[in-house]
Amino acid sequence: MSSNIAVEKPKTSNYRWVMLALCALTPLFVVTLPTMSLPPLFTAIGRELDLTLVEIGTIWGAQSLTGIFFSLIGGTLGDRFGTRRTLVTICLMTGIFGLARGFATDFITLLLTTVLMGSFQIIIPVAVFKVIRQWMPSEQLGMASGITSAGFATGLMLGPLLSTSVLEPALGGWRQVLIFFGVIAIVFSGIWLIATSREKKHQSEDAPRSTSLMANLRHVVKLRNVWILGLAGLGITGCFRGFTGYMPTYLKSIGWAELDADRALSVFFLASLLAVIPLSTLSDRMGLRRGFLIISGTILATGIGALAFTSDGLILVIIGFTGLFFDSLMAIMNATVMEVEGVGYLYAGTALGFASTVRNIGGSLSPPIGNSLVDYSPSVPFLFWSGLGFFAVFMFVFVLKSPKRKRES
């Protein structure tokens, strides 16, 4: 059955700023902060559970593996049942299975609970960007995407910084850290339930829609630029996911102190956090989405490749410069997906979910493949991940057609 719902304008009431704040805080506390707290803990987890480096890479890539299937499902469900029900449910289930990771006894149980948690957690970025598309006018879409990405970036920065230096000693071990983040996700489920129920006018728009999941998907898969942005995102996600999971382990292997190695990624994410809102807003004003994607992707790929040849004294400089454009890159990619001709508000969740599904293929396969290359040299994985980044740049330069930015009247 095809849709009989007309595309509606996003809300422009002041309540949109409350929703935007929630869209920034939810990724921070439910997605990136718990996720980026994990790599510094891998040393302790691997020691207690007797994990190999490839097994650690497999666990790190497990979230992206589940994202191959569940990003698309989450996007279509968000279009069908509304963002309120979707976010309440996925935050709750993310918390339950995230909490369960703290009781893992071996590789299999940790992998299983991570997969189950990731099945729901991976839907959150799709859902919050759907909320942005629902509430923000087109001329503020890049800015709103940047603010939401700042939430992601803050968690990415604080995770490595706080994980082993603050949270682990304060809570008593890595298990307690994972349980703590599970409880936070459950709390956010309640926050979304309360916050979205306050806006009575909005509830009718967020009600179930008479659309078919398969009809939405059939519509989206015909859109060429959604495919291209998904394939480019595969390279970017694979590049980023592999690099961030391996970096603390690599630095420890070349002689860095444990806490210094764990905190190094914070430089990457701090630079990204400082730049994401200005660059995303600038992309709104200049209307040059594709140009920003090309420049940002080139810097990311070049910087990560340079780490294979960088001496100790320059590593933090390279990490910081590489991170400068990362979150603005992700924000602009999501905004560009939502601006593809034929997407609009009605298909925004499905389009984001489909693009994320393709992206997560790279995120799931990249860490174990890259980690396995340490047999040749500890620096070789960076060259592999850099190659994935340049694949994305190729897609942006030679394949992606410049999106037509359409303002809703």
C-alpha positions in Angstrom: 0.0 0.0 0.0 1.4 3.4 -0.9 1.4 6.5 1.2 -1.6 8.8 1.1 0.0 11.3 3.5 1.0 14.7 2.3 4.5 15.9 3.2 4.1 18.3 6.2 6.2 21.3 7.1 8.5 20.9 10.0 7.4 22.6 13.2 8.7 26.0 13.8 7.4 26.6 17.4 9.9 27.4 20.2 9.5 23.9 21.5 11.7 22.8 18.6 14.7 24.0 20.7 13.7 21.6 23.5 13.6 18.8 21.0 16.9 19.8 19.5 18.5 19.8 22.9 17.3 16.3 23.5 18.6 15.3 20.0 22.0 16.4 21.2 22.0 15.0 24.7 20.6 11.5 23.7 23.5 10.6 21.4 26.0 12.0 24.0 24.8 9.8 26.9 23.3 6.8 25.1 25.5 6.4 22.1 29.0 8.0 21.9 30.0 8.3 25.6 29.3 4.7 26.4 30.8 3.6 23.0 34.0 5.5 23.2 34.5 4.6 26.9 35.0 1.0 25.6 38.4 1.1 23.7 40.4 2.2 26.8 38.7 -0.6 28.8 39.7 -3.2 26.3 43.0 -3.8 28.0 41.3 -4.7 31.3 38.5 -6.6 29.5 40.9 -8.6 27.3 43.0 -9.5 30.3 40.1 -10.7 32.4 38.3 -12.5 29.6 41.4 -13.7 27.8 40.6 -12.0 24.5 42.9 -11.9 21.4 43.3 -8.6 19.4 41.2 -10.0 16.6 38.4 -10.9 19.1 38.6 -7.3 20.5 38.3 -6.0 17.0 35.3 -8.2 16.4 33.5 -6.9 19.5 34.4 -3.3 18.5 32.9 -3.9 15.1 29.8 -5.7 16.4 27.7 -2.5 16.7 28.2 -1.7 13.0 27.5 -5.3 12.1 24.0 -5.1 13.7 23.6 -1.7 12.1 23.7 -3.3 8.7 20.3 -4.8 9.5 18.7 -2.6 12.2 19.5 0.9 10.9 17.1 0.3 8.0 14.5 -1.3 10.2 14.7 1.5 12.7 14.4 4.2 9.9 11.3 2.6 8.4 9.7 2.1 11.8 10.4 5.7 12.7 8.6 6.8 9.6 5.7 4.4 10.3 5.1 4.7 14.0 6.6 8.1 14.9 9.7 9.3 16.6 8.3 9.3 20.1 7.5 5.5 20.3 10.7 4.7 18.5 13.0 6.7 20.8 11.3 5.5 24.0 11.6 1.9 23.0 15.2 1.9 21.6 16.6 3.8 24.6 15.0 1.3 26.9 16.3 -1.7 25.1 19.8 -0.1 24.6 19.9 0.3 28.4 18.8 -3.2 29.2 21.3 -5.0 26.9 24.1 -2.4 27.6 23.7 -3.2 31.3 23.8 -6.9 30.6 27.3 -6.5 29.1 28.6 -5.9 32.6 27.9 -9.6 33.4 29.8 -11.1 30.4 32.0 -14.1 31.3 33.8 -14.7 28.0 34.1 -13.6 24.4 30.8 -15.1 23.3 28.7 -13.6 26.1 30.3 -10.2 25.6 29.8 -10.4 21.8 26.2 -11.5 22.2 25.2 -8.7 24.6 27.1 -6.1 22.5 25.2 -7.3 19.4 21.9 -7.1 21.2 22.7 -3.6 22.6 23.9 -2.4 19.2 20.8 -3.6 17.5 18.9 -0.8 19.2 21.6 1.7 19.9 22.4 2.0 16.2 18.9 3.2 15.5 19.3 6.3 17.7 21.3 8.4 15.2 18.6 7.7 12.5 15.8 8.6 14.9 17.2 11.9 16.2 18.0 13.1 12.7 14.5 12.2 11.8 13.3 14.4 14.7 15.5 17.3 13.4 13.9 17.0 9.9 10.5 17.0 11.6 11.0 20.1 13.8 13.5 22.3 12.0 13.0 24.4 8.9 15.2 23.7 5.8 17.3 26.9 6.3 18.3 25.7 9.8 18.8 22.0 8.9 22.6 22.1 8.6 22.9 24.1 11.9 20.6 21.7 13.7 22.5 18.7 12.3 25.7 20.4 13.6 24.3 20.9 17.1 23.2 17.2 17.2 26.6 16.1 15.9 28.1 18.2 18.7 26.3 15.9 21.1 27.9 13.0 19.4 31.3 14.7 19.4 31.1 15.6 23.1 30.6 11.9 24.0 33.3 10.8 21.6 35.7 13.3 23.3 34.7 12.5 26.9 34.6 8.7 26.5 38.4 8.1 26.2 39.1 11.0 28.6 37.0 9.7 31.5 36.9 6.0 30.9 39.9 4.6 32.7 41.0 7.8 34.5 37.7 8.6 36.2 34.8 6.2 35.7 36.6 2.9 36.1 38.3 3.8 39.5 35.3 5.6 40.8 32.8 2.8 40.0 35.1 -0.1 40.8 35.9 -1.7 37.5 35.0 -2.1 33.8 31.9 -4.1 34.6 30.4 -1.3 36.7 31.1 1.2 34.0 29.1 -0.8 31.5 26.2 -1.2 34.0 26.3 2.5 34.7 25.8 3.5 31.1 23.0 1.0 30.8 21.1 2.7 33.6 21.6 6.1 31.9 20.1 4.8 28.7 17.0 3.6 30.6 16.7 7.0 32.2 16.7 8.7 28.8 13.8 6.4 27.7 11.8 8.0 30.5 12.9 11.5 29.5 11.7 11.0 25.9 8.4 9.7 27.1 7.8 12.7 29.3 9.2 15.4 27.0 7.3 14.3 23.9 4.0 13.8 25.7 4.0 17.5 26.8 3.6 18.8 23.2 -0.1 18.0 22.6 -0.2 19.7 19.2 2.6 17.6 18.0 1.2 14.2 19.0 -1.2 14.1 16.1 1.7 14.6 13.6 3.7 11.9 15.4 0.9 9.4 15.3 1.1 6.1 13.3 1.0 6.8 9.6 -0.9 4.9 6.9 2.3 4.0 5.0 3.8 0.7 4.0 7.3 -0.1 5.2 8.1 -1.8 1.9 6.6 1.0 -0.1 8.9 3.5 1.7 11.9 1.3 1.1 11.0 0.7 -2.6 10.8 4.5 -3.0 14.1 5.2 -1.3 16.2 2.5 -3.0 15.4 4.2 -6.4 17.2 7.4 -5.3 20.7 7.3 -6.8 22.2 9.9 -4.4 21.0 8.0 -1.3 23.0 5.0 -2.6 26.1 7.1 -3.3 26.0 8.8 0.1 25.6 5.3 1.7 28.6 3.9 -0.2 30.7 7.0 0.6 29.6 6.6 4.2 30.8 3.0 4.2 34.3 4.3 3.5 34.1 7.1 6.2 32.6 4.8 8.8 35.1 2.0 8.2 38.0 4.5 8.3 36.8 6.1 11.6 35.6 2.9 13.3 38.8 1.0 12.7 41.1 3.9 13.6 39.3 4.8 16.9 39.2 1.2 18.1 42.8 0.5 17.5 44.5 3.8 18.4 44.8 3.3 22.2 46.2 -0.2 21.7 48.6 1.0 19.1 49.9 3.8 21.3 50.4 1.5 24.2 52.3 -0.9 21.9 54.8 1.8 21.0 55.5 2.7 24.6 53.0 5.3 25.6 51.7 5.3 29.2 48.3 3.7 29.5 46.4 6.9 30.6 48.1 9.0 27.9 47.2 6.4 25.2 43.6 6.3 26.4 43.2 10.1 26.4 44.8 10.6 22.9 41.6 10.2 21.1 40.1 13.0 23.1 42.3 15.4 21.1 40.6 14.2 17.9 37.1 14.7 19.3 37.8 18.0 21.0 38.9 19.5 17.7 35.9 18.0 16.0 33.6 19.4 18.7 35.0 22.9 18.4 34.5 22.9 14.6 31.2 21.1 14.0 28.6 23.8 14.6 30.5 26.6 12.8 31.3 24.4 9.8 27.8 22.9 9.6 26.2 26.4 9.8 28.6 27.7 7.2 27.4 24.8 4.9 23.8 26.1 5.3 24.8 29.7 4.3 27.0 28.7 1.4 24.9 25.8 0.1 28.1 23.8 -0.7 27.4 20.4 0.8 29.4 18.5 -1.7 32.4 20.7 -1.4 32.4 20.3 2.3 32.2 16.5 2.0 35.2 16.4 -0.4 37.4 18.6 1.8 36.5 16.9 5.0 36.9 13.4 3.7 40.3 14.2 2.2 41.5 15.6 5.5 40.3 12.5 7.4 41.8 10.0 5.0 45.1 11.9 4.7 45.5 12.3 8.5 44.8 8.7 9.4 47.2 7.5 6.6 49.9 9.9 7.9 49.8 8.2 11.3 51.6 5.2 9.7 54.6 7.4 9.2 54.4 9.9 12.1 56.9 10.0 14.9 55.8 10.2 18.6 56.1 13.9 18.9 53.7 14.7 16.0 51.0 12.0 16.7 48.8 14.3 18.8 49.1 17.1 16.2 48.0 14.8 13.4 45.2 13.4 15.5 43.9 16.9 16.3 44.1 18.2 12.8 42.4 15.1 11.4 39.6 15.4 13.9 38.9 19.0 13.0 36.4 18.2 10.2 35.1 14.8 11.3 31.8 15.6 13.0 30.9 18.3 10.5 31.5 15.7 7.8 29.0 13.3 9.5 26.5 16.2 10.1 26.6 17.4 6.5 26.3 13.8 5.1 23.1 13.3 7.1 21.8 16.7 6.1 22.6 15.9 2.5 20.7 12.5 2.7 17.6 14.3 3.9 17.9 16.9 1.1 18.1 14.3 -1.7 15.3 15.1 -4.1 12.5 12.6 -3.4 13.2 12.1 0.3 11.5 15.0 2.2 10.1 14.6 5.7 8.0 11.5 5.0 10.9 9.4 3.8 13.7 10.9 6.0 13.9 8.1 8.4 13.9 5.4 5.8 16.5 7.2 3.7 18.8 7.8 6.7 18.3 4.2 7.8 19.2 2.9 4.4 22.3 5.0 4.1 23.3 4.0 7.6 22.8 0.3 6.7 25.3 0.6 3.8 27.7 2.7 6.0 27.7 0.1 8.7 29.1 -2.6 6.4 32.3 -0.7 6.5 32.1 -0.1 10.3 31.6 -3.9 11.0 34.3 -5.3 8.7 36.9 -2.6 9.1 38.1 -3.2 12.7 38.9 -7.0 12.5 40.4 -6.7 9.0 42.5 -3.7 10.0 43.6 -5.3 13.3 44.7 -8.5 11.5 47.2 -6.4 9.5 49.4 -5.9 12.6 51.1 -9.1 11.6 52.9 -7.1 8.9 53.5 -4.0 11.0 51.7 -2.1 13.8 51.3 0.9 11.5 49.9 -0.9 8.4 46.2 -0.8 9.7 46.3 3.0 9.3 47.0 2.6 5.6 44.1 0.3 5.2 41.7 2.6 7.0 43.1 5.6 5.0 42.3 3.8 1.8 38.7 3.4 2.9 38.6 7.2 3.5 39.9 7.9 0.0 37.3 5.6 -1.5 34.7 7.9 0.1 36.4 11.0 -1.4 36.3 9.3 -4.8 32.5 8.8 -4.5 32.1 12.5 -3.5 34.2 13.8 -6.3 33.3 11.6 -9.3 30.0 10.0 -8.5 27.8 12.2 -6.2 25.6 14.6 -8.0 25.4 18.0 -6.3 22.1 17.9 -4.3 19.4 20.3 -5.2 18.6 22.2 -2.0 14.8 22.8 -1.9 13.2 25.1 0.5 9.8 24.2 1.7 7.3 26.9 1.1 
